[in-house]
Amino acid sequence: MPARTRARKRALDILFESEQQGLALGATLARRMATAEQPLNEYTIALVEGVNVHQERIDELLSTYSEGWTLDRMPAVDRNVLRMGAYEILFRDDVPDPVAISEAVNLVRDLSTDESPTFVNGLLARLISVKPTLSH
């Protein structure tokens, strides 16, 4: 498994854990960094910190462009994968948009519902299509 794929999976674990425990994302990341047997991958940290910094805008965009689903109704795994994918698409110039979608789809294919890959693919593709018109 490529390093960035592993980094995304670990970042998802942290995002999911933080949400499930109702803790601040920064606190969950700090705890994971302090207790990890091996240092966290730099990209894992960058993803979690990026989602943390931009979460309000990311959630606003996901809510706006998601058809028929509110953030609260989405499975928690999907919601957090979408946040990571949206962060990569909107705020990371070093990640090609198709790679961000592919990685997000693969995560939900392995970890979520049968409908999740299609949903995640569609919503992230929609963000890419409107990206030129967005102000971050």
Secondary structure per residue as TSV (DSSP state, phi and psi in degrees):
chain	resnum	aa	ss	phi	psi
A	1	M	-	360.0	127.4
A	2	P	-	-59.7	153.5
A	3	A	H	-58.5	-43.1
A	4	R	H	-68.9	-31.6
A	5	T	H	-64.7	-44.8
A	6	R	H	-62.8	-40.0
A	7	A	H	-62.3	-40.3
A	8	R	H	-65.0	-41.4
A	9	K	H	-62.6	-43.6
A	10	R	H	-66.4	-39.0
A	11	A	H	-62.5	-42.1
A	12	L	H	-60.4	-42.9
A	13	D	H	-55.7	-43.5
A	14	I	H	-69.4	-44.9
A	15	L	H	-60.2	-46.1
A	16	F	H	-63.6	-47.2
A	17	E	H	-59.9	-45.2
A	18	S	H	-59.7	-46.3
A	19	E	H	-65.8	-44.4
A	20	Q	H	-65.1	-34.0
A	21	Q	H	-91.1	-3.7
A	22	G	T	66.5	31.1
A	23	L	-	-103.5	157.3
A	24	A	-	-64.4	138.4
A	25	L	H	-59.7	-40.8
A	26	G	H	-61.4	-38.2
A	27	A	H	-68.4	-39.9
A	28	T	H	-65.3	-43.4
A	29	L	H	-61.9	-45.9
A	30	A	H	-60.8	-41.4
A	31	R	H	-65.0	-43.4
A	32	R	H	-62.8	-39.4
A	33	M	H	-65.7	-36.6
A	34	A	H	-75.8	-28.8
A	35	T	H	-107.1	-3.6
A	36	A	-	-66.8	137.6
A	37	E	S	-66.4	-35.7
A	38	Q	S	-120.1	148.2
A	39	P	-	-57.7	143.9
A	40	L	-	-68.8	143.2
A	41	N	-	-58.6	141.2
A	42	E	H	-58.7	-34.1
A	43	Y	H	-72.6	-33.0
A	44	T	H	-58.7	-48.7
A	45	I	H	-62.0	-44.2
A	46	A	H	-61.0	-41.1
A	47	L	H	-63.9	-49.2
A	48	V	H	-63.7	-45.8
A	49	E	H	-64.2	-39.4
A	50	G	H	-64.5	-44.8
A	51	V	H	-62.6	-41.7
A	52	N	H	-59.8	-47.4
A	53	V	H	-66.3	-39.6
A	54	H	H	-105.9	10.6
A	55	Q	H	-59.9	-39.1
A	56	E	H	-60.8	-47.1
A	57	R	H	-67.8	-42.3
A	58	I	H	-60.4	-47.5
A	59	D	H	-63.0	-37.8
A	60	E	H	-60.9	-45.7
A	61	L	H	-68.5	-41.7
A	62	L	H	-62.0	-40.7
A	63	S	H	-65.7	-41.1
A	64	T	H	-65.4	-42.4
A	65	Y	H	-100.0	-2.8
A	66	S	-	-81.8	124.8
A	67	E	S	-94.5	115.9
A	68	G	S	82.3	3.8
A	69	W	-	-132.8	129.9
A	70	T	-	-89.3	161.3
A	71	L	G	-56.9	-40.0
A	72	D	G	-65.4	-28.5
A	73	R	G	-83.3	-17.7
A	74	M	S	-70.8	145.4
A	75	P	-	-56.3	142.3
A	76	A	H	-57.2	-38.1
A	77	V	H	-63.0	-47.3
A	78	D	H	-59.9	-46.6
A	79	R	H	-56.9	-44.8
A	80	N	H	-76.5	-33.9
A	81	V	H	-65.2	-42.0
A	82	L	H	-62.0	-39.1
A	83	R	H	-61.7	-44.5
A	84	M	H	-64.6	-45.8
A	85	G	H	-62.0	-43.3
A	86	A	H	-63.2	-40.9
A	87	Y	H	-59.7	-46.6
A	88	E	H	-63.2	-41.5
A	89	I	H	-68.5	-42.9
A	90	L	H	-90.9	-26.9
A	91	F	H	-125.4	-3.2
A	92	R	-	-118.9	107.8
A	93	D	T	-76.6	-15.2
A	94	D	T	-87.3	0.8
A	95	V	S	-117.4	114.1
A	96	P	-	-60.5	139.4
A	97	D	H	-52.8	-44.6
A	98	P	H	-62.0	-31.5
A	99	V	H	-67.6	-43.1
A	100	A	H	-59.0	-43.5
A	101	I	H	-65.9	-48.0
A	102	S	H	-58.4	-45.5
A	103	E	H	-64.6	-41.4
A	104	A	H	-64.4	-44.6
A	105	V	H	-62.2	-41.9
A	106	N	H	-63.6	-39.4
A	107	L	H	-62.1	-49.1
A	108	V	H	-72.1	-26.8
A	109	R	H	-61.2	-39.9
A	110	D	H	-81.3	-27.9
A	111	L	H	-120.1	-5.4
A	112	S	S	-130.4	-151.5
A	113	T	-	-82.4	168.0
A	114	D	T	-64.3	-29.5
A	115	E	T	-83.5	-15.7
A	116	S	H	-60.6	-43.6
A	117	P	H	-57.4	-43.5
A	118	T	H	-65.7	-43.6
A	119	F	H	-62.5	-50.0
A	120	V	H	-63.4	-44.2
A	121	N	H	-57.9	-47.9
A	122	G	H	-64.2	-44.0
A	123	L	H	-69.4	-42.6
A	124	L	H	-68.0	-36.7
A	125	A	H	-63.3	-37.1
A	126	R	H	-63.3	-42.9
A	127	L	H	-60.7	-40.1
A	128	I	H	-62.7	-41.1
A	129	S	H	-66.7	-30.9
A	130	V	H	-97.3	-5.6
A	131	K	G	-50.6	-42.8
A	132	P	G	-62.6	-21.8
A	133	T	G	-95.7	-4.7
A	134	L	-	-89.4	144.9
A	135	S	-	-108.7	130.8
A	136	H	-	-75.8	360.0
